[in-house]
Amino acid sequence: MHSARYLSAAVPLRLASAGTAAALPVLAVQEVHSIAVGGGLVAASLAPSVLAAPIAGVLLDRSRHPGRLMVLSGVVTAVAFALAAFLGQIPTPVVVLVLIVAGAVTPFFMGGMSSFVTDAVPGPAERAFGADALAYNIGSVAGPAIAAAAITLGSGRISMFVLAAIAAVGTIACLLLKLPPHPEHSDRPSILREIARGSRFIVTHRPLAAVTASGTLNQLGQGALPIAAIGVAMATTQHESDAAWIVTSFAIGALLGSLAVTVRPIRRIPAAVVMAAAAVVTGLLTIAAALVPGLPGAIVLIGLSGIATGPGVAAMLLLRTRHSPRPLRSQVFTVAAGLRATAAAVGAGLAGLLPGGTAGTLLALIGVTWIASAVILAAYPRHPAPVDDSTTSATRPGK
């Protein structure tokens, strides 16, 4: 199976999901004249994924036909986005409810799909995870851009219809993915026990714990970046809209970095070293952006920092696979993705609490956070033992 087939499913679904962050607030302002409702709609679409991630992971790990679950999640997402477009014509609580349902199925095509990428993309695992990182970054760049274009040419309602159609395209592409099931456990515990087993393994298996903690911490900084960008824009040009240039430069840089490792995978350097080095480079460039006066310098340096994240994300995904038993793999991926999303939200919230005039300090703190995430990887063993896919190994702590 070619990477293009995987990307044709992963990109539209992730793109549509990312686009709602731009479309829903505008939809709320246009249809019910409330910014607060817009924020609530975005929260409704994002928050459930954190709670649903472990359950989604267990269902994917147990399913004999995981592709069907991804198709179902795509259908739910497309229908929910289309219904949300009728905000103002149907009660707001109904829209909130359908977005909560959509958020609950998001883990299936985010972290869940990533757990099957080596089965879907032939060749070296490094290339497979480069393609997966590329899918995330295309979605993060193109989703808001397409939503904004649809808003400009039409309206927030039109934008949601467009995103629903894009999600439907990804759903159709999922039908072409022939994903093999993960091996079953020798026993069949309840879902709650299975969640506890997976959570315990993530925490107690040292290599995976280090990778998960590092990947979570760096999202604390990345989530704060849009807030810092607004501060930089106000301090340099007095136009908050110029913050979009900083955020976009980071996203484009990440896209280019992911594309590079997809075309030329990094194989001679250990993945943990790549992940740590990428975090250090990102952190140093972010700190440099805090010290350089003027908006253009910040745009360039933040863009370069984004390039470094491409190899880092690909390495992180590869390490997750190497250190997760196949019977628990989807749960590992969905939980880790949920932790990263939560950390990004916390980072944005904390950044918003800082007083005005601290944009440079905030950028520097973001850089320090990236470097700290690299330091965490010092706990990664130099020669980690391979993970046994058997049930007993999956539950044995500290291996």
N, C-alpha and C positions, 0 to 999 in steps of 0.2 A: 504494500500500500504506500502511495507516495505522500510526501509531506503536503502537497497541494490539496489533497483530499481532506487531510486533517485540518489544514488552515481554512478550507472552505466551510467547515463546520464551526471551528473555534472562533474565528475572527468575527463573523456576523453576530453571534450570540453575545460575545464579550463587548463588541462595539455598541450594540443596542443597549446593553446594560449601562455602559459608561456614558452614553449619550443622555440618559434620563437626568443625570445630575445637572445638565444644562437646560433641558427642556421643561422639566417639571416646575421649577420656580417661575419661569416665564408664563407657562400655562396658568399657574395659579394667579399671577398678577393680572393677566389678560381676562380670565374668566370669572374669578371671584374677588379680584382686587385686593389680594392679601399676600404679602411676602411671607408672613408667618405660616400660612397654609402651605406655601411652596416649600419652606423648610421642613414642615411636617411630612409632606409627601416624599421628599428625598429620604428623610429618616425612615419612613415606613418601608421604602424599597430596599434600604441597606441593612437596617438593624436585624431583621429576622435571619439573615444569612449566618450571622455569628452563632446564634442558638441552634440553627438547623444543621450546621456543618457536620457535627459528629454523627447525627442520624443519617444524613445523606451519605456519608462515608461508609457507614455500616451497611446500608442498603446496596450500595454499589459493590462492596466487597462480597456480599452474599448473593447477589443476583447472578443468575445463569445468563442473562441477557442485559448487561449494563447499558448497551446502546439504546435500548428501549426506554430506560429511565431518563437518559439524556434527551431523547426525542420528546418524551412527555414533559420534561422541564422546559424545553423550547416552546412547545405548544402553549403551556400555561403562561410563559413569559410573553409571547406574542399576543395572546388574547387579553392578558392583563394590561399591557401597554395600550392596546386598541381601546379597551374600556375606559382606561384612565383619560384618554383624549376627550371623553365626553364630560369632563369636569365642568360644572356649571349647569349641565343638562340633567345629570344624575346626582343624587346626594353626595356630598363630600365624604361622609363616612364610608359609603360604598366604594369610592375610589381608593380610600385609605386601605380598606380591607383587601381589595384585589392586588394592590401593590405589596401588601404584607405577604400575600400568597406568592407573588412573583419573587419577592426577596427570599422566601423560604426554599425555593427551588434553585436559586442562583448557584449554590455550591456544586450542583451536579455538573454544570458546564464550566465552572471556574476550576477550583482545585481538583474536583472529581475527574474531569476530563484529562487534566494534566497527569493523573496517576496511570493513565492508559497510553500516554504518548509514545512510549518505546514499543508498544504493540502496534501502534498505528503508523509510525514513521520508520521506514527501514534504515539500516545503516547504523553508524556509531550512535551511542546514547547521547554523546555531546551534541551531535547535530539535531537529534530529536528534541532535546530540551532547548536548543537554540531556536528551533522553530516554534516551540511553545512560548518561550519568552517573547518572540516576535509577535505571536498572536495577541498576547497581553498588551504589548506596546502599540501595535496598530490600533487595537480597540481604544486604548486610552487617548490616542491622538485623534483618530478619525471620528470616534463617537461624538465627543463634544463639538467637533468641527462640523459634522454633518447636521447635528441638531441645530447648531447656530445658523447654518445656511438655510435650513428649512424654516426656521423662525423668521429670518430676514426676508425670504422670498414668499413666505406664507404666514404662519402663526405658530404659537405654541402647540395648538391642537394638531396642525398639519405635521409638526415635528414629531409628535408622539405617534401619529399614524405611520410616518416614515420609519421610525424606530421599530414599530411593531412589524412592519413588512420586512425589515432587515432581519429581525429575529426569526421570522417565518422562513426566510431563505436559509439561515443557519440550521433550522430544524429539519428542513428537507435534506440538507447536506448530511446531517447526522444519520439519516437512513442509509447512507452509503458506507458508514463506518462499521466494519465488522470487528468488534472488540471482543477478545476472548475473556471469559470470566476469570477472576482471581481464584486461586485454589481455596477450597473450603477448609475450615477447621475440622479436626477429627471429632470434636464435640460441637454442640449447637447451643451456645448460651443465649440467654435473653438479650434483647437489644441493649438494655441498660448495662448488663454485665460486659457486653462487647464494647460499649463505649468506655467503660471503666478500664477494660483491658488495654484498649488503644491509648487512652490518656496516660495510663501508667507506663506504657512502653515509651511514649514520647518523652516523658519526664525522666525515666530511669535509664534509658539507653544513652550513654554519654555522647556518642557522636551525633545522634539525632537531636538530643537536647541542646547541644551547642549550636547546631545549624539552625534549629527552630528559634532559639533565643536571639541569635544574631539577626536572623531575618525579620523577627518581630521588632527588635529595637530600632533597626534602621528605618522602619516605616513610621516610627514616631517622628523622626526628622522629616521624612518625605511628606507626611501629612501636614506638617507646619509650613512647608515651602510656599503654598499659595498665599498664606497670611503674611509671611515675610515679604513676598513679592509685592503685595499691595503697599506695605510700608516703604519698600525701596522706591517704588514708583512715585508715591506721594512725596518722598524726600528729594527726589531728583527732578521730576517733571511736573509734580503737582496734579497729575492725572492718574487716578487709580486704575483706569482702563489699561494703562501701559503695563500693568502687572501681568496681563495675559502674554506679553512677549517673553517674559522670564519663564513662566510656567510652560509655555509652548516650546521654548528652546530646550528645556529639560526633557520634555516628552519626545521631541524629535531626536535629541541626542541618544536617548534610551532606545528609540526605534533603530537608529543607525548601528548602535552597539550590538543589538540583538541580531540584526541582519548580518553583521560581520561574522559573528560566531556561528550563525547558521550556515553561511557559505564556507567559512574556514574554522571548523571547531578547534578549540584549544585542547590538545591531547597530551602534550609532553609535560605540562605543569599540573600538579595535583589540584583537584577541584576545590579543596578547602583553601589552598593558597590563592587560587584565582578569586574566590569569593572574598577572602580577607583583603587582598590587594585592591580589588575593585572598590571595596568600602573605604579603604584608606585614601585612594585617589579621589573618590567622590567627596570625602570629607575635606581634604586639603583644598580642592578646587572651590568648594563652597565657602570655606573660611577666606580664601583669597577674594572671592566675590564680595565678601563683607568689607574687605579692606580697600577695594578699588573704587574710586569715586566715579559717579556717572552711571546712567542706565546701560549704555552699550557694553561697558566692561562686564557688568553683572550678567547681561544676556549671554555674552560669549562664554564666560567662565561656568555659568550654570549649565549651558548647553554641553560644554566639554565634560562636566561632571556627570551629566546624563549618559554620555557615551560609555563611561566606565561601568554604569549599572547594568548594561546589556550582558556582558560576560558574567557579571556577578550573579544575576538572576538565573541565568542558564546553569551556572555551577551549583547554585543552591538547589534547584530542581533536581539536578543529577544526584546530589548528595542525599536528598530526601529519598530518592528511589533506592539508592545503594543501602540505606540504613533502615528501610521499612520492610518487614516481612510481607510477602504478597497477600496473605489473608487479611492484613491490616492496612494495606497501602492506600486505598482510597480514603480511609478515615484519617490517616496521617496527613494526606494532602489537603483534605477539606478543612481539618482543624487548623493546620498551619496557615492556610489561606485566610481563615476566619480570624486568627490571631493578628495577622498582618493588617487586615482591614480594620480591626478594632484599634490597633496601635495608631494607624493613620488618622482615625477619627479623634482619638485622644490627643494626638499631636496637634491637630487643627484646633481643638478646643482649648488646649493649654496656651497655644500661641495667641489665640484671641483674647486671652485674659491679660496679656502683657500690655503695659501702657504704651501709648503712642510715642514715636521718636526712638524706638529701640530696634528698628529694622536691621541695622548692622549687627547688633548684639544677637538678635534672633537668628540671623543667617550663620553667625559664628557658632551658636549653640547647635544648630542643625548639623554643621560640619563636625562638631565634637561628637554628636550622637552617632554619626556614620563611623567615625574612627573608633568609638567605644564598641560598636557592633563588631568591628574587626578584632578588637582585643578579646572579646568573648570567645572567638574561634581559637584562642590559645588553649582552650580546654579540649579542643578536638584532638583525639589521639593521633600520634604520628603514624602508627601502623594499626588501624582499627581492624578488629576481626570481622570477617564477613557475616552477614546476618543469615541465620538459619530460618528458612521459611516454615518450619514446623511450628505447631501450636505451642509446644513447650518452650521453645526458644523465644517465641513472641511474648511470652509472659515472664521470662526470666530477667530480673532487673540487673542493671549495671554491666551488661555484657558489652 
